[in-house]
């Protein structure tokens, strides 16, 4: 009597792939936490490799993305404090530098399709990690090297727009307060200029929705006029107070 072979679930497939990848990562110092691999360098800087499968409710739970990141405590917490408790591990979304493996290797947001034969996925992931990710982790393995080298790895970094702010936090954490304040003020001035330019663009190109503060942009999007006392600029003002920085 023939029995129909049961199909493996998405979870079972990802477990198999992840377990194979862990055989490569464990000797390198990574530890597994759920769908996340993490190792620490320079005491408390986290290097993260994360497996992401989307929700079934969105109709694409067959998609497996590999996310990578580097988590720096003072950048995540926005503080100069040296005594931030060390976490057991970082999630990728908590990281200072973040990217997807597909964007780094293929220059686009590619993923692994779990509806197809997946027996070679683990080897492919390991090969890409070994060639494109671990060497970068080995360079960006301290605060000093991150300050020096981060700008050379823009493909590894969704957050290039806040490098100045992150550097301010790192210098502050390292005790170089004068340099930290200099960079914070430079980032604040840059943010003000960008907000003013965006405001001018909206006024010149947008169409105001009657009796509201919202504008329709040429691309069909909607937004309100940037205000220097709200949004990101308001956040920076409050952060400056917490850090004892005079604007």
N, C-alpha and C positions, 0 to 999 in steps of 0.2 A: 504494500500500500504506500503510495507516494504522499508525502506531506508537503504542503506549500510552505516554502521558506519565509519566515516572518521578516519584514523589512525593518531595518534598524531605524530608530528615531534620530532626529537631529541631535539630541543630547548625546546619544551613544556614539554617533559619528564624530562629534566634536571632542568627546572624551578620548577616543582613540587617537585622533590627530594630536591633541594636546599632550597626551602621555608620551607619544613618540618624540615630540619637540622637547619635552622636559628632559629626556635622556641626553640631549645635547646641551641644554642650558644649565642643568644642575651642577655639573663639574665646573662651570664658569662662575658659580656662586649665586645663582638665582634660586629663589624658593617660590613654590607654588601656593597661591592663595585664591581658591576658586578658579576663575577664568584669567587670573592675573599672575604673571611671573615678575618678581621684583628682587633686585639686589641693591645693596647700599655701598657707596664709595665715599671717601672723605668723611666718614662717620655717619652722615645723615642725608646725603644726596641720593635719591632713589632713581634707579634706572629700571624702566618698566616696559614689559611686553604684555599686551592684553589681547585676549580673544573676545570678539564681539559678534554675537548673533542677534539679529533684530527680532522684534516681537511678531508672533504669529498673526496678531490682530492687524498688522500692517501688510500682511501678505508676502513678506520676504524673509521669513525665518529660515530660508534655505541659504541665505547669504552669510558667509563667514569673513569678517574683516580682521586684520591684524593691526592693532594700534601700538605705537611706541611712544615713550615719553621720558623726560627727565624731570624729577620733582625736587625743587629746592625749597626747604621749609620757609625761609624768610620771604620768598617771593609768593608762596601760597598764602601765608598769613599776613603779608604786608606789614612787616615789623622789622626793627633793628635788633630785636631781642635775641641774644645768643642762647637762651635757655628754653627753646621750644622743645617740648617733649618729643622724643623720636617715635614715629609711628611704626607699627608692625609692618606695614607696607603702604604704598600709595596706589590709588586708582589712577588710570591713565588720564581721566578728566581733571584730576588735581595737579597734573604736571605743568611745569613752567614751559618747557618745550614739548610740543606734541605734533604728531603726524601719523599718517597711515602708511603702512608698508607699500601698498599699491601706489600711492602718490609719490613716494620716494623712488621706487624702482621703475614704475611704468609711466610716471608723470601724470597719472590720472587715478581716480578712485576705484581701483579694481578690487574684486573680492573673489573668494572661492565659492563655487556653486555646489552646495551639498546634495543637490539632486543628481549630480553626475558621479562618475566613478571617482572616489576620493582617496584611493589607496596610495596615490603618489603625492598628495597634498603636503604631508608632513615633511617629506624630503625636500620639496620645493620651498617650503617655509624655512627650513633649516638652512638651505643653501643661500637664500636671500638674507637671512639674519646674519649668517657668517660673513657674507660679502659686503653688505650695505649697512648693517646696524651695529654689530659688535665692534667693528673698528672705530665707529664714531663714539660709541660709549667709552671705548678705551682712551680716546682723546679728551672727551668732555667728562673727566673723572675727578675734577676738583673745582672749587670756586675760582681759583686763579686761571685755570685752563678755560673755564666757561666764559669768563670775562674776556679772555684773549681770543678765543677761537669760535665762539658761538656764531658770529656774523658770517663765518665761512661755511655754515651748514644751514642755509635758509630753506633748503628743501626738507629739512628735518624739523621745521619750526612753523606751525600755524600762527605763532604769536610774535612775529617779528615787529609788529607795530608797538609792542610794549617793552622792547628790549631796554630802552633807557630807564624805564620805571623799575624793571627787574634788576638792572645793574645798580641802581640807587639802593635797593634793598640789600643786595649782596655786599656792597661797600659799607653800608651801615652796619650790617651783621659782622663784618670784619673789623669794625672799629674805626674805619676811615670816614668819619662823619662829615667832614668838609667836602670830600668828593661826593658823598652820597647826596648831600643837599644840593650841590651844583647840578648833578644829573637829574634830581627830582624837579628842580626849577626849570631846567631845560625841557624836560618832558611836559611839564605843566604849560609852559609858554607854547610849545608845539601843539598841545591839545586845544588851547584857546584859539590859535590861528586856524587850525583845521575846522573847529566849530564855526568860526566866523566865515570861512570860505564856504562851508556847507550851507550856512544860513543864507549867504548871498546867492548861491546857486538856486536854492529853493525859491527865493523871492523873484529871481530873474526868469526861472524856467517852470516853476510850479503854478498850479491853479488852485486858489484857496477854495475850500468847501464852505459854502455859505453858512454863516453863523457858527463857525468852528475855528479851532486853531490848526486844523489839519490842511495839508496841501496834497494835491495829486501831481506826481512827477511825470515826466515824459515817458518813462518806462512802465507807467501804470501803478507804481508803488505809491504808498501814502506815508507821510511823516509830518511831524510837527516841527516848528522852527526850533533849532537848538537854543537853549537858554544857558547862560553862564552860571546860573544859580540852580541848575537842576542837572540830572543825568550824570555823565562821567565827570564833568567839571565840578559838580557839587561833591561827588565822591572824593575827588582829589583834594578839595578844600578841607573836607573833614579829616582825610588822611594826614594832611599837612599838620593839622592841629594835634593829632595823636602823636606825630613824630617830632613835634616842637619845631616845625619849619615855618618861617615867616614868609608869606607870599607877597 
